[in-house]
């Protein structure tokens, strides 16, 4: 496994966990909550609470050089309250077949649209929900930058700074995945139901959305 990924595994070991608990009560994860996963046979299942509308999506085609983090399970608090402390569901740190490193952030959502406007028929977005979703990705990105800094400090390895970042919302929506989000027209691909969301956030990268269904299998390469 690549040096930076090995270093992250070491940083998130139980011994380091207990050490950081002594330093800062707010900056730790409980030992009973999983924050780190390895890939098994090139596959991984994204899971939400069983009561969630979208609660299970399968990924295939993952490279062996992959670590999977659950950012929302890290108990890191940058602010006292509200969405600025939230994070997305999953972060994949991986290499593609050509050896290019990628950081793929994924969040599962019930939908990204409100019901159509009665006068125009266009799908509507909820700007408050969009802003919160954007902040979840910002929170996960902050965690990624923190880990990158720690890997650089501990192992003198700056490999994480070279990772290409990708942000995805996977959603289960009964509508057709087209329309207006925020103030910008979406960019849709009829074959994959991918839309460019233009969600409000401080991310420089675009946040993309892809319609899916429970137990669907997605080729991971399409997310990089």
C-alpha positions in Angstrom: 0.0 0.0 0.0 1.2 3.5 -0.7 3.1 5.3 2.0 0.5 8.0 2.7 -2.3 5.4 3.0 -0.2 3.3 5.4 0.4 6.4 7.4 -3.3 7.2 7.7 -4.0 3.7 8.9 -1.3 4.1 11.6 -2.6 7.6 12.6 -6.1 6.2 13.0 -5.0 3.1 15.0 -6.5 2.6 18.5 -3.2 3.6 20.2 -3.2 7.0 18.5 -6.9 7.3 19.2 -6.4 7.1 22.9 -3.5 9.5 22.7 -5.6 12.2 21.0 -8.4 11.7 23.4 -6.0 12.9 26.1 -5.1 16.0 24.1 -8.5 17.3 23.1 -11.9 15.8 24.3 -13.6 17.2 21.1 -11.2 15.8 18.5 -11.6 12.0 18.7 -13.7 9.2 17.5 -15.1 6.4 19.7 -13.5 3.0 19.4 -17.0 1.4 18.8 -17.6 3.5 15.7 -15.9 2.5 12.4 -14.1 5.3 10.6 -11.8 3.3 8.3 -12.4 0.4 5.9 -10.3 -1.6 3.4 -11.5 -2.8 0.0 -12.4 -6.4 -0.3 -12.2 -8.0 -3.8 -12.6 -4.6 -5.5 -16.0 -4.1 -4.0 -17.6 -2.0 -1.2 -21.1 -1.3 -0.1 -22.2 2.2 0.9 -24.7 2.0 3.7 -27.1 4.4 5.5 -29.6 3.8 8.3 -32.1 1.0 7.3 -34.9 3.6 7.6 -33.3 5.9 4.9 -34.9 6.0 1.5 -31.5 5.3 -0.1 -29.7 3.0 2.2 -27.5 0.7 0.1 -25.4 1.3 -3.0 -22.8 -1.2 -4.2 -19.5 -0.1 -5.8 -17.3 -2.3 -7.9 -14.0 -1.9 -9.7 -12.1 -0.5 -6.7 -8.3 -0.7 -6.9 -6.4 -2.6 -4.2 -4.6 0.7 -3.3 -7.7 2.2 -1.6 -8.7 3.4 1.9 -12.3 4.3 2.7 -13.1 6.7 5.5 -16.4 7.6 7.1 -16.0 11.4 7.8 -19.3 11.8 9.6 -18.1 9.3 12.2 -15.2 11.5 13.2 -16.1 13.5 16.3 -14.3 16.6 15.2 -15.9 19.9 16.0 -14.7 23.1 14.3 -17.7 25.1 15.6 -20.0 24.8 18.6 -23.1 23.8 16.6 -24.9 23.5 13.3 -23.9 22.2 9.9 -20.4 23.5 9.8 -19.6 20.4 12.0 -21.2 18.0 9.6 -19.4 15.8 7.0 -20.4 13.6 4.0 -20.9 9.9 4.3 -17.7 8.5 2.7 -14.3 9.5 1.5 -12.3 7.2 -0.8 -8.6 7.6 -1.1 -7.4 5.6 -4.1 -5.3 5.2 -7.2 -6.7 4.5 -10.7 -5.3 1.9 -13.1 -2.9 4.6 -14.5 -1.5 5.4 -11.0 -3.3 8.7 -10.6 -4.4 9.4 -7.0 -8.0 10.4 -6.3 -10.0 11.6 -3.3 -13.7 10.8 -3.9 -16.2 12.3 -1.5 -19.7 10.7 -1.6 -22.9 11.5 0.2 -26.2 9.5 0.0 -29.4 11.6 -0.3 -33.1 10.8 -0.7 -33.4 13.4 -3.4 -32.0 16.7 -4.6 -35.2 18.2 -6.0 -38.4 19.7 -4.5 -41.7 19.0 -6.4 -42.0 20.8 -9.8 -43.1 24.4 -9.9 -46.8 24.4 -10.7 -46.6 27.2 -13.2 -43.5 26.2 -15.1 -43.2 22.5 -14.5 -39.5 22.8 -13.7 -38.0 20.9 -10.8 -37.1 23.1 -7.9 -34.2 23.1 -5.6 -34.2 23.9 -1.9 -31.4 26.4 -1.4 -31.2 25.8 2.4 -30.8 22.1 1.8 -28.2 22.7 -1.0 -26.1 25.0 1.3 -26.1 22.4 4.1 -25.1 19.7 1.6 -22.3 21.8 0.4 -21.1 22.4 4.0 -21.1 18.6 4.6 -18.6 18.3 1.8 -16.6 21.2 3.1 -16.4 19.5 6.5 -15.1 16.3 4.9 -12.6 18.3 2.9 -11.4 19.9 6.1 -10.8 16.4 7.5 -8.9 15.4 4.4 -6.7 18.5 4.6 -6.1 17.8 8.3 -5.0 14.2 7.6 -2.8 15.5 4.7 -1.1 17.9 7.1 -0.6 15.2 9.7 0.9 12.7 7.2 3.2 15.4 6.0 4.3 16.2 9.6 4.6 12.7 10.8 6.0 10.9 7.7 7.4 13.8 5.6 5.1 12.7 2.8 3.2 15.2 0.7 1.5 12.7 -1.6 -2.0 13.6 -0.4 -1.6 17.2 -1.7 -1.5 15.7 -5.2 -4.8 13.9 -5.0 -7.6 14.9 -7.4 -10.8 15.7 -5.6 -14.2 14.6 -6.7 -17.6 15.3 -5.0 -20.7 13.2 -5.6 -24.2 13.1 -4.3 -25.9 9.8 -5.0 -29.7 10.2 -4.8 -32.9 8.2 -5.2 -35.5 10.4 -6.8 -38.7 9.5 -8.5 -38.3 12.4 -10.9 -36.2 12.4 -14.1 -33.0 14.1 -12.7 -33.2 17.2 -14.9 -34.3 20.8 -14.3 -33.0 23.8 -12.4 -30.8 23.7 -9.3 -30.1 27.0 -7.6 -29.9 29.6 -10.4 -28.0 27.5 -13.0 -29.3 25.0 -15.5 -28.0 21.5 -14.8 -25.7 19.6 -17.2 -27.2 16.2 -17.7 -25.8 13.0 -19.3 -28.7 10.9 -20.5 -26.7 7.7 -20.3 -25.7 8.1 -16.6 -28.2 10.5 -15.1 -25.3 12.7 -14.0 -26.1 16.3 -13.3 -23.9 19.2 -12.3 -25.5 20.7 -9.3 -23.9 24.1 -8.6 -24.7 23.8 -5.0 -23.6 26.7 -2.8 -20.4 25.9 -1.0 -16.8 27.2 -0.8 -15.5 24.2 -2.7 -13.7 25.0 -5.9 -14.7 21.7 -7.4 -18.1 21.0 -8.9 -20.4 18.8 -6.9 -22.0 16.2 -9.2 -25.2 14.3 -8.6 -26.2 10.9 -9.9 -29.6 9.2 -9.6 -29.4 5.7 -8.3 -31.5 3.1 -6.5 -31.2 0.8 -3.6 -28.8 -2.1 -4.2 -27.7 -0.7 -7.5 -24.1 -1.5 -8.5 -21.9 1.4 -9.8 -18.5 1.1 -11.4 -16.2 3.2 -9.2 -14.2 4.4 -12.2 -17.2 6.5 -13.3 -16.8 8.6 -10.2 -13.2 9.5 -10.7 
